């Protein structure tokens, strides 16, 4: 009797501890990527962990990629994003900041920034889709 394989959803947030994985995960051309730079030794990072897990598993954000990045494992990425304190959060589209990031453990502020970034991502993608459709229509006319 063959057992059917059940594919599990990846853990949310996705834990990242190397630069190559980080680069791959943040380069998604359509998905909002929320990056939380944290450290296991940092009390504030540990304090915020429960909020991050709760929000990352909320149904309304199922299309958002959440990354929990161990800052000590990616010093070059921390330098690139100018991370100066932990935890620090960035909201990226195509690897680039969509809105300014912030540091701290204020859950309400995090949810506000996430909502703002999600709205901005939808606006950007809507503009992209319109431009793509216009280009396709212009090509058909030629």
Number of C-alpha atoms within 10 A of each C-alpha: 3 4 5 6 6 6 6 6 6 7 11 18 22 16 15 20 15 17 16 11 12 19 12 10 19 22 16 15 12 15 19 28 29 24 24 28 25 23 18 11 9 12 13 16 21 15 12 17 17 12 16 21 16 11 19 22 15 11 9 9 15 12 13 20 20 26 23 23 27 20 24 16 14 18 14 13 19 19 11 9 15 10 19 10 15 19 27 22 24 24 27 25 24 15 17 13 16 19 17 11 20 18 17 15 20 10 14 10 13 19 14 11 19 23 13 14 24 24 12 16 21 14 12 15 15 12 12 13 12 12 12 12 12 12 12 11 11 10 9 8 7 5
